[in-house]
Amino acid sequence: MLDTAKMSNHRRDFLRMAVTAASYERVMGANERISLGVIGTGGRGIWVMGNFLNNPAIRVVSVCDVYGARIDEAREKAPEAKGFRDYRELLGAASLDAVFIAVPDHWHKTIAIDALKSGKDVYVEKPLTRLIEEGMPIVKAARENDRVCQAGMQQRSGTHYLQAKEKYFDSGKIGTVTLARTWWYGNSWHLRKAPEELRTKPKDLDWDRFLGPVAWRDYDAQQYYNWRAYLAYGGGQVTDLFTHWIDVVHMFTGKEIPCSATAMGGVYCYKDGRTAPDTINVELQYPGPREFTATFEATLVPSIRGAGIEICGTDGRLWIDRSRYEYYPVGATAPSEVVQAKQLPETRDSLTQEHVNNFVECVKTRRRPNGDVLIGHRSAQASHLGNIAYEQKRRIEFDVEREEILGA
């Protein structure tokens, strides 16, 4: 097991050095490339690293992972990058401007805060946090150290999402919103099975470091490979999927903090040891003025319904997903407008590319990014309330001013 006392001393020493680093701010020229470190080079990490490499302003100079094979895979795509097993050593390297964090959710808070305090700008995958109380400390670290911090909620930068917001919500055309329905069916990513090469722990996989703040347990290939199915590491479908959709609802309506949450679900079908429900329903209520209800329906069983959002107003309703949107005026049986998502050339993931490009631009201009850390906190917070209601089997009342659970 890890020597926790030794780790604690190491972290204190690192943070003392970080204070000095954070006090120094580089002046970046318009044509100067940004040096990026990637922390977490699993499937999502390498995928989004590709979006960063598509931006000519980015140089990936370092990569870090608990599994040596993942480091090697990342360095095939970024040959000049130096490999690290300990993220603190990566953060201490010279001439590093920013980091992309794509580790499991239970590591987000610690790594993000350490990166921000070391003077690095941060792009962190969603959800921002694993626990509801972790959000504001990350926001504080970003603000106190004057860092750009983007949460990976790529709809915030999507052209057709921004267009729909302007046309129907900023203009008031949709009327008074009363209901936002969201759903995500048949997401197979949460059903992944560990490959044969992971059944026995590889020698170059640091299981202790993977667990980090999570209570010790023996190596489990499924928990490593499909950690999203276990509530020790994340929030299941609610924080992994609903966070994206409720963030769109927040973006369109301008309301970010629900006042109550209820939820119901369970592990009904895939009884493979997972602790996150395979089927769940969440309902959030948003306070006045302009109160409304937002819902989330999800099940891992196959379905042709896919994933999407429908927002209902007194004058019309908007249906939107990552491929297009459709607007229906009240009484219409067919959409009055259908708009396809923008496709960027030479990329398979245009939404994420637009979001990465927004972050890169903000690193240069020092403006707040589209998915700013506070936005990321509020959308993760809404999802966490749904999970807390599910786990506690009760209606959660939330103080929107103090942002705390009532009667906890």
C-alpha positions as CSV (number, residue, x, y, z in Angstrom):
1,M,0.0,0.0,0.0
2,L,1.0,3.6,-0.4
3,D,2.9,5.4,2.4
4,T,0.3,8.0,3.1
5,A,2.5,10.1,5.4
6,K,5.2,10.2,2.8
7,M,2.7,11.2,0.1
8,S,1.4,13.9,2.4
9,N,4.8,15.4,2.9
10,H,5.6,15.1,-0.8
11,R,2.4,17.0,-1.6
12,R,3.1,19.8,0.9
13,D,6.6,20.2,-0.6
14,F,5.1,20.3,-4.1
15,L,2.5,23.0,-3.1
16,R,5.1,25.2,-1.5
17,M,7.0,25.2,-4.8
18,A,3.7,25.7,-6.6
19,V,3.0,29.0,-4.8
20,T,6.2,30.4,-6.3
21,A,5.3,29.1,-9.7
22,A,1.8,30.5,-9.6
23,S,3.1,34.0,-8.8
24,Y,4.9,34.0,-12.2
25,E,2.8,34.6,-15.2
26,R,4.2,34.3,-18.7
27,V,3.4,36.9,-21.3
28,M,2.4,34.8,-24.4
29,G,2.9,36.2,-27.8
30,A,0.2,35.8,-30.5
31,N,2.2,33.2,-32.4
32,E,3.7,31.4,-29.4
33,R,2.6,27.8,-29.0
34,I,1.1,26.5,-25.8
35,S,2.9,23.7,-24.0
36,L,0.3,21.1,-22.8
37,G,0.6,18.2,-20.4
38,V,-2.0,15.4,-20.5
39,I,-2.9,13.7,-17.2
40,G,-4.8,10.5,-17.9
41,T,-4.2,8.9,-21.2
42,G,-7.0,6.3,-21.3
43,G,-9.5,6.2,-24.1
44,R,-11.1,9.6,-23.6
45,G,-7.8,11.2,-22.7
46,I,-6.1,10.1,-26.0
47,W,-9.2,11.0,-28.0
48,V,-9.4,14.6,-26.7
49,M,-5.6,14.9,-26.9
50,G,-6.1,14.4,-30.6
51,N,-8.4,17.5,-30.6
52,F,-5.7,19.4,-28.9
53,L,-3.1,18.2,-31.5
54,N,-5.4,19.4,-34.2
55,N,-5.0,23.0,-32.9
56,P,-1.7,24.5,-34.4
57,A,-1.2,26.5,-31.2
58,I,-0.7,23.4,-29.1
59,R,2.4,21.3,-28.3
60,V,1.8,18.2,-26.2
61,V,5.1,18.1,-24.2
62,S,4.2,15.6,-21.4
63,V,1.8,12.8,-20.7
64,C,1.0,11.0,-17.5
65,D,-0.9,7.8,-16.5
66,V,-0.8,5.1,-13.9
67,Y,-0.5,2.4,-16.6
68,G,2.7,2.4,-18.6
69,A,1.1,1.0,-21.7
70,R,-1.2,4.0,-21.9
71,I,1.8,6.3,-21.7
72,D,3.4,4.5,-24.6
73,E,0.2,4.7,-26.6
74,A,-0.1,8.5,-26.0
75,R,3.5,9.0,-27.0
76,E,2.9,7.3,-30.3
77,K,0.6,10.2,-31.1
78,A,2.7,12.9,-29.4
79,P,6.3,11.7,-30.0
80,E,8.0,14.7,-28.4
81,A,6.1,14.2,-25.1
82,K,7.9,13.0,-22.0
83,G,6.1,10.3,-20.0
84,F,5.4,10.5,-16.3
85,R,3.8,8.1,-13.8
86,D,3.2,10.8,-11.1
87,Y,1.2,13.9,-12.1
88,R,3.1,16.0,-9.5
89,E,6.3,15.5,-11.4
90,L,4.6,16.5,-14.6
91,L,3.3,19.7,-13.0
92,G,6.8,20.5,-11.7
93,A,8.4,20.3,-15.2
94,A,9.6,23.5,-16.7
95,S,7.8,25.5,-19.4
96,L,4.4,23.9,-19.0
97,D,1.5,26.3,-19.7
98,A,-1.6,24.2,-19.3
99,V,-2.8,20.7,-18.5
100,F,-5.7,18.5,-19.8
101,I,-7.0,16.3,-17.0
102,A,-8.8,13.1,-18.1
103,V,-8.4,10.8,-15.1
104,P,-11.4,9.1,-13.3
105,D,-13.7,11.5,-11.4
106,H,-12.3,10.6,-7.9
107,W,-9.0,12.3,-8.8
108,H,-10.4,15.5,-10.4
109,K,-10.4,17.7,-7.3
110,T,-6.8,16.9,-6.1
111,I,-5.2,17.1,-9.5
112,A,-7.1,20.2,-10.7
113,I,-6.3,22.2,-7.5
114,D,-2.7,21.2,-7.6
115,A,-2.4,22.2,-11.3
116,L,-4.2,25.5,-10.7
117,K,-2.0,26.3,-7.7
118,S,1.1,25.5,-9.7
119,G,0.1,28.3,-12.2
120,K,-1.2,26.1,-15.0
121,D,-4.4,26.7,-16.9
122,V,-6.7,23.6,-16.8
123,Y,-9.1,21.8,-19.1
124,V,-10.7,19.1,-17.0
125,E,-13.2,16.4,-18.2
126,K,-16.7,16.5,-16.9
127,P,-18.1,16.0,-14.3
128,L,-15.9,18.5,-12.5
129,T,-16.2,16.6,-9.3
130,R,-17.0,13.2,-7.8
131,L,-18.6,14.7,-4.6
132,I,-20.9,17.8,-4.3
133,E,-18.6,19.5,-1.8
134,E,-15.6,19.4,-4.1
135,G,-16.7,22.0,-6.6
136,M,-16.2,25.3,-4.8
137,P,-12.6,24.5,-3.7
138,I,-11.7,24.1,-7.4
139,V,-13.5,27.3,-8.3
140,K,-11.6,29.1,-5.5
141,A,-8.2,27.7,-6.7
142,A,-8.9,28.9,-10.2
143,R,-10.0,32.4,-9.1
144,E,-7.2,32.9,-6.5
145,N,-4.5,31.9,-9.0
146,D,-6.1,33.8,-11.9
147,R,-6.2,30.6,-14.1
148,V,-8.3,29.7,-17.1
149,C,-10.3,26.5,-16.1
150,Q,-12.6,24.9,-18.6
151,A,-14.9,21.9,-17.8
152,G,-15.3,19.5,-20.7
153,M,-19.0,20.1,-21.4
154,Q,-18.5,20.6,-25.1
155,Q,-22.1,21.6,-25.9
156,R,-21.2,25.1,-24.4
157,S,-19.1,25.7,-27.6
158,G,-21.3,23.9,-30.1
159,T,-22.4,26.2,-32.9
160,H,-25.9,24.8,-33.2
161,Y,-26.4,24.9,-29.4
162,L,-25.4,28.6,-29.3
163,Q,-27.6,29.3,-32.3
164,A,-30.6,27.7,-30.7
165,K,-30.0,29.6,-27.5
166,E,-29.9,32.9,-29.3
167,K,-32.9,32.2,-31.5
168,Y,-35.4,30.7,-29.0
169,F,-34.3,31.5,-25.5
170,D,-32.4,34.9,-25.6
171,S,-35.1,36.2,-27.9
172,G,-37.9,34.8,-25.7
173,K,-39.5,33.1,-28.7
174,I,-40.1,29.8,-26.9
175,G,-42.1,31.6,-24.2
176,T,-42.1,30.6,-20.6
177,V,-40.3,27.3,-20.1
178,T,-42.1,24.8,-17.7
179,L,-40.4,21.5,-18.5
180,A,-37.0,20.3,-19.7
181,R,-37.0,16.5,-20.5
182,T,-33.6,14.8,-21.0
183,W,-32.8,11.2,-21.7
184,W,-29.9,8.9,-22.6
185,Y,-30.7,5.2,-23.4
186,G,-28.4,2.3,-24.3
187,N,-25.0,3.9,-23.5
188,S,-22.8,0.9,-24.0
189,W,-19.7,2.6,-22.6
190,H,-21.0,1.8,-19.1
191,L,-21.1,-1.9,-20.0
192,R,-17.5,-2.4,-21.1
193,K,-15.7,-5.6,-20.2
194,A,-12.1,-5.6,-19.2
195,P,-9.9,-7.2,-21.9
196,E,-7.9,-10.4,-21.3
197,E,-4.6,-8.6,-20.8
198,L,-6.0,-6.8,-17.7
199,R,-7.5,-9.8,-16.0
200,T,-4.2,-10.2,-14.1
201,K,-2.7,-6.8,-13.0
202,P,0.0,-5.8,-15.5
203,K,3.4,-5.1,-13.9
204,D,3.4,-1.5,-15.2
205,L,-0.1,-0.6,-13.8
206,D,0.1,1.2,-10.5
207,W,-3.1,0.1,-8.8
208,D,-2.3,2.0,-5.5
209,R,-2.0,5.3,-7.4
210,F,-5.2,4.5,-9.4
211,L,-7.2,4.1,-6.1
212,G,-5.7,7.3,-4.6
213,P,-8.3,8.6,-2.1
214,V,-10.6,5.6,-2.5
215,A,-10.5,3.0,0.3
216,W,-8.1,0.1,-0.4
217,R,-9.4,-3.0,-2.2
218,D,-7.5,-5.7,-4.1
219,Y,-7.0,-5.2,-7.8
220,D,-10.2,-5.6,-9.8
221,A,-9.9,-5.5,-13.6
222,Q,-13.5,-4.3,-14.1
223,Q,-13.2,-1.5,-11.5
224,Y,-10.1,-0.3,-13.3
225,Y,-11.4,-0.6,-16.9
226,N,-15.0,0.3,-16.3
227,W,-14.8,2.5,-13.3
228,R,-17.9,4.5,-14.3
229,A,-20.0,1.5,-13.1
230,Y,-18.8,2.0,-9.5
231,L,-19.9,4.8,-7.2
232,A,-16.5,4.8,-5.5
233,Y,-15.0,6.4,-8.5
234,G,-17.8,8.4,-10.1
235,G,-21.5,9.0,-10.2
236,G,-22.6,6.5,-12.9
237,Q,-24.9,7.7,-15.7
238,V,-26.1,10.7,-13.7
239,T,-22.8,12.5,-13.5
240,D,-21.4,11.1,-16.7
241,L,-24.3,11.7,-19.0
242,F,-26.9,13.9,-17.2
243,T,-24.3,16.5,-16.5
244,H,-24.0,17.2,-20.2
245,W,-27.7,17.6,-20.7
246,I,-28.5,19.6,-17.5
247,D,-25.7,21.9,-18.5
248,V,-27.5,22.6,-21.8
249,V,-30.7,23.3,-19.8
250,H,-28.8,25.7,-17.6
251,M,-27.2,27.4,-20.7
252,F,-30.6,27.9,-22.4
253,T,-32.7,28.9,-19.4
254,G,-30.1,30.9,-17.4
255,K,-31.1,28.9,-14.2
256,E,-28.3,26.9,-12.7
257,I,-29.2,25.8,-9.2
258,P,-32.2,23.5,-8.5
259,C,-34.1,23.8,-5.2
260,S,-35.1,20.1,-4.9
261,A,-34.3,16.7,-6.3
262,T,-35.9,13.3,-6.4
263,A,-34.7,10.0,-8.0
264,M,-35.6,6.4,-8.4
265,G,-33.7,3.5,-10.0
266,G,-31.5,0.5,-9.4
267,V,-29.4,-2.3,-10.8
268,Y,-32.2,-4.1,-12.5
269,C,-30.5,-6.0,-15.3
270,Y,-26.7,-5.9,-15.3
271,K,-26.0,-7.6,-11.9
272,D,-22.2,-7.8,-12.6
273,G,-21.0,-6.2,-9.3
274,R,-21.6,-2.6,-10.4
275,T,-22.8,-0.2,-7.7
276,A,-24.1,2.6,-10.1
277,P,-27.7,2.0,-11.2
278,D,-28.3,0.7,-14.7
279,T,-31.6,2.4,-14.8
280,I,-32.5,5.7,-13.2
281,N,-35.0,8.6,-13.2
282,V,-34.1,12.0,-11.8
283,E,-36.3,15.0,-11.3
284,L,-35.0,18.5,-10.5
285,Q,-37.1,21.5,-9.6
286,Y,-35.8,25.0,-10.3
287,P,-37.2,27.9,-8.2
288,G,-38.9,31.1,-9.3
289,P,-39.1,33.5,-10.9
290,R,-39.6,31.3,-14.0
291,E,-39.7,28.0,-12.1
292,F,-39.6,24.8,-14.1
293,T,-38.9,21.0,-13.8
294,A,-36.0,19.2,-15.4
295,T,-36.0,15.4,-15.8
296,F,-33.5,12.7,-16.8
297,E,-34.3,9.2,-17.9
298,A,-31.6,6.6,-18.4
299,T,-31.2,2.9,-18.9
300,L,-28.3,0.8,-20.2
301,V,-30.6,-1.6,-22.0
302,P,-30.4,-1.2,-25.8
303,S,-32.9,1.4,-27.3
304,I,-33.4,3.2,-30.6
305,R,-34.3,6.4,-28.6
306,G,-30.7,7.3,-28.1
307,A,-30.0,10.6,-26.2
308,G,-31.6,14.1,-26.4
309,I,-33.3,17.0,-24.8
310,E,-36.7,18.5,-25.3
311,I,-37.5,21.9,-23.7
312,C,-41.2,22.9,-23.6
313,G,-42.3,26.5,-23.5
314,T,-45.7,28.3,-23.7
315,D,-45.0,29.3,-27.3
316,G,-43.0,26.3,-28.7
317,R,-40.7,23.4,-27.9
318,L,-37.1,22.7,-28.9
319,W,-35.7,19.2,-29.5
320,I,-31.9,19.1,-29.6
321,D,-29.1,16.6,-29.6
322,R,-25.5,16.6,-30.8
323,S,-26.4,16.2,-34.4
324,R,-29.2,18.8,-34.9
325,Y,-32.1,20.7,-33.4
326,E,-35.8,21.0,-34.4
327,Y,-38.1,23.7,-33.3
328,Y,-41.9,23.2,-33.1
329,P,-44.2,26.2,-32.5
330,V,-47.3,25.6,-30.4
331,G,-49.8,23.5,-32.3
332,A,-47.3,22.4,-35.0
333,T,-47.0,18.7,-35.9
334,A,-43.9,19.3,-38.0
335,P,-40.8,21.4,-37.1
336,S,-40.7,24.9,-38.4
337,E,-36.9,24.8,-38.5
338,V,-34.3,22.0,-38.6
339,V,-30.6,22.9,-38.2
340,Q,-27.8,20.4,-38.5
341,A,-24.7,20.6,-36.3
342,K,-21.6,22.2,-37.7
343,Q,-19.0,19.8,-39.0
344,L,-15.4,20.9,-38.8
345,P,-13.1,19.5,-41.5
346,E,-10.6,16.8,-40.5
347,T,-12.1,16.0,-37.1
348,R,-14.4,13.3,-36.0
349,D,-15.6,15.2,-33.0
350,S,-16.5,18.7,-34.0
351,L,-18.2,19.7,-30.7
352,T,-15.1,18.8,-28.6
353,Q,-12.9,20.4,-31.2
354,E,-14.8,23.7,-30.9
355,H,-14.6,23.4,-27.1
356,V,-10.9,22.8,-27.1
357,N,-10.3,25.7,-29.5
358,N,-12.3,27.9,-27.1
359,F,-10.0,26.9,-24.3
360,V,-6.9,27.5,-26.3
361,E,-8.1,31.0,-27.3
362,C,-8.8,31.8,-23.7
363,V,-5.4,30.7,-22.6
364,K,-4.0,33.3,-24.9
365,T,-6.6,36.1,-24.2
366,R,-7.1,35.3,-20.5
367,R,-10.9,35.5,-20.9
368,R,-13.3,33.2,-19.2
369,P,-14.0,30.1,-21.3
370,N,-17.4,28.9,-22.4
371,G,-17.4,26.0,-19.9
372,D,-15.8,28.0,-17.0
373,V,-15.1,26.2,-13.8
374,L,-18.1,27.8,-12.0
375,I,-20.4,26.6,-14.7
376,G,-18.9,23.2,-14.4
377,H,-19.4,23.1,-10.7
378,R,-23.1,24.2,-11.0
379,S,-23.9,21.5,-13.6
380,A,-22.1,18.8,-11.6
381,Q,-23.8,20.0,-8.5
382,A,-27.3,19.5,-10.1
383,S,-26.3,15.9,-11.0
384,H,-24.9,15.2,-7.6
385,L,-28.3,16.2,-6.0
386,G,-30.0,13.6,-8.2
387,N,-27.5,10.9,-7.0
388,I,-27.9,11.9,-3.4
389,A,-31.6,11.7,-3.7
390,Y,-31.2,8.2,-5.2
391,E,-28.8,7.0,-2.5
392,Q,-30.7,8.4,0.4
393,K,-34.1,7.4,-1.0
394,R,-35.7,10.8,-0.2
395,R,-36.5,14.1,-1.6
396,I,-33.6,16.5,-1.3
397,E,-34.3,20.2,-0.5
398,F,-31.5,22.5,-1.6
399,D,-30.8,26.1,-0.4
400,V,-30.1,27.9,-3.6
401,E,-28.5,30.9,-1.9
402,R,-26.1,29.1,0.4
403,E,-25.8,26.1,-1.9
404,E,-26.3,23.5,0.8
405,I,-28.6,20.5,1.4
406,L,-31.3,21.3,3.9
407,G,-31.8,18.7,6.7
408,A,-28.6,16.9,5.9
